[in-house]
Amino acid sequence: MKVLSGVYPHHTYTGEVIVKGNVQHFERIKDSEKIGIAIIYQELTLVKQFNIAENIFLGNEKAKTGIINWNKTITDAKKILKEVKLEDSVETKVLELGIGKQQYLYFS
């Protein structure tokens, strides 16, 4: 799974990754995500000191030239919470949520 999702870069393993008949060479996770491959780990990897919005976009920050657009981050996070019917504020720290809501947030 880690080879398929780009965790292990091309040339660190033997064999080939073939998707829809095409050999793929993933150097990082973003490469596999570009063609629609993503992996969801069973263990929670939320940063409990961060708020909900920060966790939703962790690793996929709404940024341009290295500067995070917090307005867009918050707006998009609110849309996601509405879609999954979570009524918590996007500013709520994850450590303030129960484990059930943390799991729900993680898998949303």
Secondary structure, DSSP 8 states (H G I E B T S, - for coil): -TTTTTSS-TTSSSS-EEETTEEE--SSHHHHHHTT-----SS----TTSBHHHHHTTTS--EETTEE-HHHHHHHHHHHHHHTT--S-TTSBGGGS-HHHHHHHHT-
